[in-house]
Amino acid sequence: MIADRYDAFFLDLDGVVYVGDRQTNGAASALDRLRSMGKDIRFLTNNPTDGSEIVRRLKELGIEAKEEEVVTSGTATARVLADRGIGPVWVLGHGGLRKAMTDAKLSLAEAPPCEAVVVGWDDDVTLGQIRRAALAIRQGALFVATNEDPTYPSSEGILSGVGVVVDALIAGSGTRPLSVGKPWTAMFEQARRTLAPGKRAVMIGDTPYVDVLGAHRAGIDAILMGSAETYPGKLDFRNPDGRIDKLGDLFDDAISMGVWDSPTYPWPESVEPGVAGVVLDESGRVLLMRRSDNGRWGIPSGHVEPGETVQTAVVREIREETGLEVEVEELIGLYSDPVSQVITYPDSRICHFVTSCFLCRVMGGSLITSGPETLDAGFFDPHDLPEPLMSMHPRWLADALAPSGRPFVR
């Protein structure tokens, strides 16, 4: 049975341990049985409050809990900031989040200036506060989000969540936040830190794109409870390793599960169209540019803008990056393999590109060897290329020089 496979059980609350004002089917007895087996229990919730509120609610529902067993997005955020020695912090959030900050010995600011702007939930947050917070972030304050959930369920229906305020600040500050709650890894790492070394944990949640995704990002097996739909991709981080209908199923010998084997790439936030151009001169040398954002050499590449075809996009990108006018000769291939096509940017954005790669010939223009995006550029013998190279570019070049069989789909 699943209960025998793990030493610790990380549990989402709403939808797993309780729904509204009642515990889920057999939750208390299942948790008691896990405790009797010597299992560690941790409650992980994106509710941006302090642990005492969660313990009080669980006990009202007849569920045993201790404050040290609870990891909220509020307490996790406070620990992240305390570990970094940051303060004072300006909190856009309710009293429970502010208590989590002071419990972690963080100093609070009532307004900027501050070293960090922490965004939780507060019905009284105003547009004026968002404007001042965005300015503080632009002036150097660390932007921290307890979580980015856009909505949450309630007895009234689906309500706006913390993510609504986070999105407003992203728009106003031009900055992505450091996000702590699920599906990011900080909460899982902090919960794992409370366990003895070597103990194996599993996450149980009811939301694939929050609980399962977050656990898999942290390298933890994940169980999906309930009837939520899964995803077609074999390596999709949001697909669980096992499914149950209730916590009592952890003791059912007929229910099995797999093991999460973390891929070599991070989970992307978006899938975007991209283009690349293998540009050859009359001697068969290939054009490479050394990018200013990572110092690596690579083939000119970039995005497809609205209203462009992929061919006009690659011609524009090469002109903007190198100053050369090129003509597209043929399509080399279409590339989407996440191992090579998932890119992490310096601002922490992670994108999965589906890239159309073309063979191009120089028609005119003058090569620009340096600029905002380029540290150097030049033509090189394909058998004697500079290092380091962007990871996917040797494949593009090899396919471009292959004798036949194009276009490739990889």
Summary of the structure (lengths in Angstrom):
residues: 410
radius of gyration: 25.4
end to end distance: 39.8
largest distance: 78.5
contacts: 1355
relative contact order: 0.11
helix: 30%
strand: 29%
